[in-house]
Amino acid sequence: MTTVTLNVNEWAEEQFGMCDLGHRRRTERLVKYAAQAAADPSSSTPKQTESWKDCKGAYRLIDNDDVSFAAITAPHYAATRARTEGTWLVISDTTETHFSGAQVQGLGPTGDGGGRGFLLHSALMVRADGKEIAGLAAQVIRYRRKVKKETSGAKRLQRTDRESVIWGQVVNQVGRAPQGARFIHVFDRGGDQFELYCRISRTGAGWVGRAAQLKRKIRAPQGTEMKLGAYLEQLSVAGTYTLEVPANNKQPKRQAKMEVRFGPVVMPRPKHASAWVKKSGIQEIAMWVVEAREINPPKGVQAARWVLLTSEPVESFNAAWIILEHYEKRWLVEISQPHCGSSAAVYQVAA
């Protein structure tokens, strides 16, 4: 095994040396403090810095209005997105931060409303056909505020400050891939929104996302409108694979036999759409659906199942397998073990 020693000074200069903080000395201070923090990340600021004078300099830097989250992180995002070849997965998810007991102005409610903190929606960029992690392509911070609860879905969609807009904000930040490269956005049920598909399409990127609801209406290839779940029941099995399911929720690990189905669908614009969607003029979006479903699960165990919606053409079992592998990498953004686990599976193509 090869051991790589990280030079914190080079890393700090690479990540923060191009930050525009209104004055070059602030940028130099940021680079210095970033190196100090990286050298001893678990310590407090006084212990990370070399002297009390140095510590006060770090505090003054943090307290300066020009030293914002956006200003500090923008160069890293730009460098991450500047890939000129290959296909890259842009994996998005939201992290809820808590500052228990901290008296900090501007924080919003978290959890069940009793906590204080903010939401951080991040997009991690990973090579589609390998394990290389490029870095973060974009991030959005959201502070929750108490708002009047709307009973009507139509009224909620007209609110421009609704929480779900962070998905589209990240897509807008990421933007178009450089010439020669391609981006594919990967997300869980939270991103299953018609508006998000529209926004991704506008950037020329693709997507792989988990369907949030099987009751939604789609149009099948023959032109028949039906629920997504009903359409899946009509699809034939394209192949099978064996999935190693880890132990969880007091259930022992097991080998699950998974059936794979796929087919084309057209998603019409929902009855209740946001003002942005209406203005876009997009009436429908053609895509593909890939389903992996466990057959004959053990007694008392809920069958594993993933229903994925994707912009990528899926006309064979191997193509469906690639979509499953893309979604498997979504767990990297949570620093968790893969639950969709196709990489170690054994599969068969249906005759």
N, C-alpha and C positions, 0 to 999 in steps of 0.2 A: 504494500500500500504506500502510495506517495503522499507525503505530508506537505501541505502548502501553508507557509507562514504569511499571514496577512500583515502588510505594512500599513499601519493605521494612518500614517501621514500621507502616503500616496493615495490611499482610499479617500481620505477627507478632502484632499485637493481635487481629486477627480469628481467627487460627488457635489461639492459645494463651492469650488473655486470660481464657477461662473455665475453664482447667485448675484442678482442685482438688488442690493439692500440700500441703495441711495448713496453709499460712500464705500470706497474700497477698503477702508480700515474695518468697517463692519464685516465685510466678507472675509477679511483676513482673520478677524476674531472668531467668526463662525467656523472657519476651517480648523483653527487651532483647538477650539473647544470640541468640535466633532471628533478630532483625533484623540483628545483626552477622554472623552466619554466612551469612545470605542475601545480604548485600551483598558478601561475599567467600568464596563457598563452597569454593573450591579451596585456601584457605590453612589453616594450622594454627590451633588455638585461640589461642595467644599473639599471632599476627598479626591474628586477627579482632577481638580485644578491644582496648580503647583504652589500657589500662594494666595493669601487673602486678597491681594490686589488683583490677581488673576481671576479669582472667584467673583469679585465685584464686577469685573469687566464682563464676565459671562452673564451675570444678572442684568447689567445695563443693556447688554445686547438683546436679551430676551424681552426686556421691557420696552424696547423701541418699537414704535408703531410701524416702521418700515420693514421690520423683521417679522414678516407674516408667514403663516404655514404655506401659502401659495408661493411666495417668493423663495422660500428655502427649498421646496420640493420640485419646482418647475424644471430646473436643469436635468434632474434625474429622470423625470417622466419623458422629457424630450429625447434624452439619450437612449432610453429603453425602447421608444417607438421608432428610432432611426435604424431599423433593420431593413436592408435592401435586398434580401433574398429569403426564400423559404416561407412556410406557412406557420403562423404563430397563434396560439390559443390565448385569448384575453379573458381570463377567468375572474368573474366578479362575485363579490359577496359583501355583506354588511357586518361590521363588528360593533357591538355595543360596549362603550367604555363607561366605567363607573368610578366616581371619586367620592367614596363614602366618607362622610363627615367633613369634607373639604368646603370651606367657605369661599367659593369662586364665583364671581359674577358672570352671568351669561350662560351658565350650564342649563340644560333642560332636563325634564323628567326621563328616567330610564326604567327598564323592567316593568313592574306593575304600577309605576308612577311614584314609588317611594324613593328610588335612587336618583342620583344627580350625575349628569355626564353628557355624552353626545354620541351620535352615530358616525362611524367612519366607513364609507363605502369604497372599497379598493378594487382595482383591476390588476391582477398579476399576469404577466406575459410569459408564456412557456412555449418552447418549441413543440409543434404538433407531433413530429415524428421522432422525438427524443426526450431527454430529461433536462435539457438546458433551460434554466430559469433566467430570463433576460432582466427582470426587475419589475417594478411597478410602472404601469403605463398611465395611470390616472388615479386620483382619489377625490372624493367629495366629503366634506364634513357637514352634518346636519344637526342642528340643535332643535329638539322637539319643543313645541309650544302647545299650551292648552288651547284647543280650538273647539268650536261648537260642533257637536256630533251630528252629522247629517244622516238622516234615515234613508234618503234617496240616493241610489248609486249614481244617478245622472247628476245630481248636485255635487257629489263628491268629486266626480271627474272634471267638473268645471273649475274646481279650485286649483290654482297654479302652485299652491304651497303644499299640496298633498305629498305624503312621504314617499310614494312610489316614483316620484319624478327623479329621484337620485339615480335610478338605473339609466334613464335617458341622459342625464347630465354627464355621467361617466362616459357613455358612448360618444357624446358630443366632444368631450375632452380628448378622447383617444383619436377620433377623426379617421381620416383615410390612411391606409397603409402606404408607405413609400413605394415608388415604382419598383417592381421586381419582387415585392413581398405581399403577403395576404394575411389578413386578420380574421379569426373566427371567434366570436364572443360565446363564452360558455357560462351558463348560469343555472340556478335551481328554480324551484317553483315561483319564487318571488319575482323573477324576471319574465314570467309568462304573461306578457301584455301585448296587445295588438299595437299599441303605440311604440313599444320598444322594437318590435320587428320592423315597423316603419322607419324608425330612426336609424337602425342598423343598415337597412337597405339603402338609405340615403348616403351612407358613407362607403358603399361598395363592399362592405364586409359580409361575412356569413355568420351563422349562429347554430348552436346546439344547446337546447334548453329543456328542462323537465317540465312536462305539462302539469299545470296546477289543477285542472278540472277536466274530467272526461265527459261531462254533461254538455260542454260547449258545442255549438252547432258548427259543422264543417260541410263542405261539399265534396262528395266522393267523385272518383273519375267519371262515372257514368252520369254525373250531373245531379244525383240525388242528394238532397240535404238531409243530414242525420247527425246524431250525437257522435262525438269522437269515439266513445266507448263502444257504441254499436258497430261502428266501422271496423274497429280492431277485431271484433268477433268474426267478421267476415273474411279476414285475411288468412291466408294459408301459412303454415309453418315453413320458414325458409331454411332453418337449421337449428341445431341445439349446441349448447356448451355446458360444461360443468364449472360451477362457481364455488370457490372456497369462501364460505360465509363465516366470519369470525364470531366468537361468542359475544353476546350482548343481551341486555335486559333479562339476565338470568337464563338465557337460552344457550345451550352448548354449541360449539362450532359444528358446522355440517357441510357436506357437499351437496349443493343444490343443482338440480338439472334444470337448465333454463331453455325455453323455447324462444326463438326470435322471429318476429314478423315485421314487415315493413310495407309501406304503400304511399302513394302521392295523395295529398289533400289540398284543398283550397280553403283558406280561412277568410270568411267575409268580415267586413267591418262590423263590429258589434253595434247593437241598437243604441246603447249609451256610449258615446265616444267623446274624448276630450276635444277641446277647442282646437288644439294643435292638429289632431288627426283629421278633424273636419276640414281644416284649412289646407292640409296636405293634398286632399283630393283622392287619396288612396282608398279604394273601395274593397279590395281583396288582396290577399297575398298567397301565392302558391308556395308550398313547402312539402316536406316529407315527414312521415312519422315512423319511428322505430320503437318497437316494444320488445323488452326482454321479460319473460314471465316464468316464474318457478312452477314446475308441475310436480304433483304428489309431495307436498311439503309434509314434514312430520306432524303428527297429531298435536294440536294445540299451538302450532307455530304459524304465524302469518306468512303467507307466501311472499317471496321477494318479487318486486315488480318495478320496472322503470318504463315510462312512456316518454320518449324524447321527440321533440319537434326540431327540425333542422332545415336549413336552407340548402344543404348539400344534397345532390342527387343520390338516391339510394336505389340501385337497380339490381343488386346482388347481395348475397349474404356477406361477402367480404367487405362491401361498402358499408353495410349495417354494422359490421364488426368495428370498422374504423370510427363510426359515430359513437359506439359504446366506449371505445378507448379514449376518445376525446372527452366524453363526460366523466370517465373515471378520473381524469386529471383535475377535475373540479375540486377535489378534496385537498389539493395542494394549497389552495387559498385558506383553508381552515387548519392546515398543518395537522391532518388527521389521516387515519388509515383509509385506503380506498374501500368503498362499500360496493362499487359496481364491478370491481375486480376482474376485468377481462384478460389482463396481461398474463395471468398464470392459469388460464382456463384451457380445457380441452374441448374442441368443438367439432361438429359434424354438419356438413351441408346436406339439406334434404334432397333426396333423389328427384 
